[in-house]
Amino acid sequence: MEAEAAQYIGAGIACLALIGAALGIGNIFANYLSAAIRNPSAAPAQFPNLLLGFALAEATGLFGLVVALILIFVI
């Protein structure tokens, strides 16, 4: 296998982190919406937790994207 082909395969595998981030973000917002519908008075207190979970899930996806870009353009 050529080195360039291995780089592209590795970048594709690193992009799988974006799928996990998308599923995690969807799960976070779905559960928040479900909880807010059940108990609207508690929803504002949980909003900071929603943003923290969103940021951490998105950061995981961005790290995977950065690794993929490093594999393609730097190495």
ABEGO torsion letter per residue (X at the ends): XBAAAAAAAAAAAAAAAAAAAAAAAAAAAAAAAAAAAABAAAAAAAAAAAAAAAAAAAAAAAAAAAAAAAAAAAX
